[in-house]
Amino acid sequence: MPALLRYTVITPVRDEAKYIERTIESVAAQTVPVHRWVVVDDGSTDGTGEILDRHAAKYPWMTVVHRNNRGFRSAGGGVMEAFHAGYAVAGDDWDFLVKLDGDLSFSKDYFEACFKRFQQDPKLGLAGGTICQLEDGRLRVDSVGDPPFHVRGATKIYRRECLASTGLPVKAPGWDTIDEVKANLHGWTTRTFPDLKLIQHKPTGAAAGKWRDAMKNGRANYMTGYHPAFMLAKCARRALRQPLLVESTALMTGYLSGYFKRLPRQADEATVRYIRQQQMRRLMKRDSIYG
């Protein structure tokens, strides 16, 4: 591990008072110390901001940015608006940029282990660990069924050169797929490390509810530029999940809403062409980023 390796972490948070101190403890304990950590309080009303300020007074590498409360939680886009606000004050002195959620805990050697993987693969541009839920004292992987190129938005590590070629993630739903598709389009690889686990203490989609969360994902698939045939196949695979048809119906409803409302795609034309090409290759059982 190079002694001069530097990484900057940006954490958008909103009403995470129940969980944020676990994340602070995990970051502070890392065997490869963080160079700078920018935590963006996106209008919290539960005391999150006060907790952050108290800890920032102890740690010189921790900076807190407070944003005004917009009055509602903006799924997808709000997270990236806060991330961009953090990036604006993060400085440019880093080798890796990390997007990290504020409801996670992880081992003290998590980042050290991740950076070793990056060193072993110079073409690895974007990666992160496996998100898990703690149930009855056991870890349950929360990302079963994700494609091999996908890295959960809760923990993304961007190599500097990769981010320079793709640009910052878009401020819209689907950002956490568009970024990795663009990375693959530009010749980088992206992947999740199955053996490096993080505990997410707030269940995915808990703030929105399962139906609304699936609808949000369907809308994000539209924003990303998913091929209609691939989307049909995806919904068909999810149809038998309990409760029957609920997730698949919500996914398709969210996806079609983009057409009905004539929403603009958030991915550029080259990225949309690339992901649709890869999805059709997958449907025809040919090699693709989907495996």
N, C-alpha and C positions, 0 to 999 in steps of 0.2 A: 504494500500500500504506500504510494508516494506521500512523503511527509507534508508536501505543500498542497495536497488535494483539498479543495474548498467546495463546500456545498452550501447553498442558500435555500431555506425552506420558506414557503408562503402558505399560510393556513387561513382560509376564509372561515369565519364562524358566525353563527347566529343562534342565540339562546342555547348555549352548550354548557351552562353552569354546572350541570350534573356530571359532565364528562371531561371538561377541558383540563383539569388538574392532573388526570391520569396521562394525558398526552404531554403535558409540560414535564412531568416526572420522567417519561420515556425519552423525550428529547434531551433533557438535561443529563441523563445517565449514559449517553452514547459513547462508545469506545473511540469512535472518530468524531470529535466534537464538531457541532454545527458552526459554520462561519458566521451566519446571520440568520435569524428567524424573524420573519415579519408576520404577525398575526393581525388579520383584518377583522375587526368587530363590525359586522354588517348590520348595525342597528339593533343589537340585543336589548331586551327589556327585562331579563331575568337575573341580572347581576354579573353576567359574563365579563363585561368590560371592566368592572372593578376587580375581579379576580385576575384578569390579565395585567392590569396596571400594577397590582401588588407584586406579581412575580417579575414583571419587567424591571421593577426597581432593584431586584436582586441580581438579574442576569444582564450583563452589558451587551450580549449578543442578541437580545430579544427586543424587538420594536413592536409597539402596538399602534395600529391605525384605527381610528374610530370614524365610522360612517353614520350618517343620519338614518334614522328608521324610516323606510319607505312605507311602512304600515302593513306590509304583507311579505310572505316568502315567495321569491321569484325562482321557480324551479329551473335549474340549468343555467339560465342567463345570469341570474343574480349571483351565483357562485363565481362565475367568471368575471363579472364586473368587479367583485371584491378582489379576485385574484389579480386582475390588471391594476387595481389600485395599489395592491401590495408590491407588484412588480415595479411600479413607478418610483418607489422609494427603496427598493432592494439593493440598488447599486449593481455594478457590472463585474465585481471581483469574485467570480465563481466558475467552477468547472462543471458542476451539475446544479440544476434547478429542480426543486422538489415541490410538488403540490401535495399537501398533507391535510387530511381532515382533522377536526378537533374533537373527535370522539373515539380515538384509537389509543391502544397501548401496545407496546411491542418490546422485544428483548433489547438489551443494551448494546448488542453487536449487530443489530438489524442493518444499519447503514453500512457498516464495515463489510458485512457479508454481501450486500447488494453491490457495492463498488468493486469488490473482487470479481464478481461476474462481469461487470462492465470491462474490467481490465483484460479478462480472458477472451472477450469477444469485441474487437474494435468496431464492428458494424452494428453492435447493439446500441440503438439510439434512445429507446424509451422502455422502461421496465418498472416493476414494483413487486411487492410481495402479495401473498394470498390473503384476502379478507375472510375472517372467520367470525362466527357468533359463538358465545359461550353459553352452552345449554346443559344444565345439570352437571356442571363441572367438566364437561367435555367440549372440545372445539368442533364446531360444525362449519365446514367450508361453505361460504355464502355465494361462491361464484361457479358452482357446478353447471356445466353446459356452456360456459363462455367459450368463444373461439380462441384458438391458441395465440393469436396476435393481440388479444385484448388485454389491457391493463386497467384495473378498476380505478375510477376517478378519485377514490379516497386516498390513493397512494401512488403517485406517478413521479418517476425520476427521469428527467430529461437531460441527455448529454448536451453540452453546450453547442457542439457542431450540428447536432440533429435539430435543435430548436432554431438555430440560425437558418436552416434550410426550409423549415416548415412555417416559421412564424409562431407567435403566441396563439394558444387555443382561442377559438371564436367565442364571443359572448352570447351563446345561444344553446338551447337543448341540443344534445348530440355532440357537443364539443369533445367529449372523452372517447368518441369513436373517430371523429374527423381527424383529430391530431395523430392518432396512430396509423390511420389509413394514409394520410399525407406522408408520414415518416416512411412507410413501406414503399410508397410511390417514388420517393426520393432515394431509395436504395438502402434504407436502414431496416433493421429487424426490431420487432417489438414483442415482448413476452412477459408473462407473469412467472415468478419463481414459486413453484408449488411447495417447496420445503421451508420458505421464509414466511412465517405466518404473523399476521397482526390481528388483534381482537378489536372488533368494532362493537362498542357497547350500546350504541343506539341502532336498532335494526334498520336495514336499508329500506327507504320508503316509509319509515314510521311516521314522518311528519305529514305525509300525504294520504296514507291509506293504500291498500293493495290495488283497488280498482284504479284510483287516480294515478298511482305510481306506474301501473302498466300502460295506462293511456299516455302518460308523460313519455314513457319509453317508445311507444308507437309513434308519437309526434317527433321524437328525436330521430327515429329511424327515417322518417320522411325528410327531416332537415338534413340528414346525412346523405340522402340520395339513394336509399335502398331500392333495388329493382322490385317491381310489383310481384313478379313470380317468386322471388326469394322471400318476400314478405308473406305471401300465401303459404309457402312451405314452412316458414317459421311459426306462423299461427297454427298450422295443422299439427306441428310437433307439440305445441303447448296445449292443445285442445283437451287432452286427457288428464291434465294436471287438476288436482282438486282445489276448489270446487270446479266441476266440469264446465268447460267452455268460457269461464269467467275471464281468465287471463288472456286467452287468445282473442276473445271478443273485444276486450279493452285495448289490446295492442292494435288490432285492425281499426278500431274506432279512432284511436289517436293518429294512426298513419293516414287514414282517409281524410281526417279533418284538415290536414295540410293541403290536400287537393281542393276540398270544398271552400276553404278560406283563401285559397291561392297564395299561400305563404311562400316567401322566397326561400330557396335552398340556402343553407349556410355554408356548404362546401362549394368550392370553385368547380368549374366544369371538368377540369382534368381529374380532380379527385372523384367526382361522381362517376365519370367514365371508368375510372380504375376500379372503384369498389363494385360497380355493376358487372364489370368484366370478371372480377374475382368471384362474385356471387354466382354468375352463370357457370363458371368453371366448376364451382362446388356442386351445383345442381347436376352437372354432367359427369360428376365423380372424377374430375381431373384435378391435378395439383393446383393449389391456390393458397392464399394466406389463411384460409379456413381449415387447412390441413389436408 
